[in-house]
Amino acid sequence: MQNNRLDYAGQNSIIPHSRPTLGQAEANAARDVVLSGFVGQGERTHIFENALGGFTERRFARVINSGTSALTLALRALDIQPHDEIILPAFVCRAVLNATLAVQAKPVLADIETSDLTLSVDSAQSKISNRTRLVIAPHMFGASAALDKFAALGIPLLEDAASSLGASFQNKPLGSFTRVSTLSFASTKIITTGQGGAILTNDALIAERLAQLGDYDSVARNARVAYNVQFSDIQAAIGSVQLARLPEFLAARHAIASAYARALTDVPGVKIPRARENAIHSYYRFVLQIPQDSARIVEKLRRAGIDARATAAHFLYDYLGDSPNAFPHCEQIRNHLVSLPIYPTLTDTQIEYIATTTRRALLQRMTPTQNIYAITN
């Protein structure tokens, strides 16, 4: 990591859990759009969509206002009907559940793999019924789901690649395997446009349906529902710069993940996040599985000036009322996850401090009130 990155005004002694990687190029791109006098969805949005489609090896990329909207419109385009069953991981971002409920489908929860926190193929298979229309497989925190094994189930699959842009499986980009896949460009994601999302497909029929679903101000005389989910050229200008910088971002994340792994691999009982065979991780998050109670370790790290998190997703059965006993793998990791800061603007000093301080906390050698972090850039 270099130490000459753009500084952020107001940075205090805490190392944030997340931070977008934005600089002068993004500022200039947004300024150019503002000064052009056209800030809505226009030519720059189409340029960004074309670049995104090329990067993900998709014929069609539709960018819209959020990752949740992307999931929702993807389900609409797939003609999911009320009461159709959709299999979801029991541990995931809440957006997946929100989109399922928005189309009045029935969420059916399946357990996860403790190896990488992705949806368990065996558990998902056990939940298939004659009403199952779809499985949503998020690439959790940048780790590829078992796409080859899911394909063998014979049930349509949707990749939620919100946290895995730039990652791959079997030398293909994540987000390129299923009929429809989705991305997110929220402020904490691999690349950001402030907010935003995208739907990817090779299917011309799906692309046409998406165009109709987003044509909210059409003069056509019909009763179909359409949505105002438009992107803006300001977002697209920023997104185009971010996409061009993606290889740089990924290299930095991999370097940070390697530094953490070197410091923590030999700590007893700690499981380091790694990619499955024939896959490349994006390291959107660096989520440790630890034997201790995560809240205690997180509190130690926060007192030391590191904004770690005890979890970076939700246990959906808490909202739906399913018995926790039905999800033994989820319960096994519950209260045993720690997400460390990982983003390209971390300096070498910060990376080393996070790694060594986390190691001390896990080995119970760190004084809880100690804060030796004093360098902010």
Secondary structure, DSSP 8 states (H G I E B T S, - for coil): --S-S---TT--SSB-S------HHHHHHHHHHHHHT--SSSHHHHHHHHHHHHHTT-SEEEEES-HHHHHHHHHHHTT--TT-EEEEESEE-HHHHHHHHHTT-EEEEE-B-TTTS-B-HHHHHHT--TTEEEEEEE-GGG----HHHHHTTTS-EEEE-TT-TT-EETTEETTSSSSEEEEE--TTSSS--SS-EEEEES-HHHHHHHHHHT-TT---------------HHHHHHHHHHHHTHHHHHHHHHHHHHHHHHHHTTSTT-B-----TTEE---S-EEEE-SS-HHHHHHHHHHTTB--BS-SSEETHHHH---GGG-HHHHHHTT-EEEE---TT--HHHHHHHHHHHHHHHTT-S-TT--------
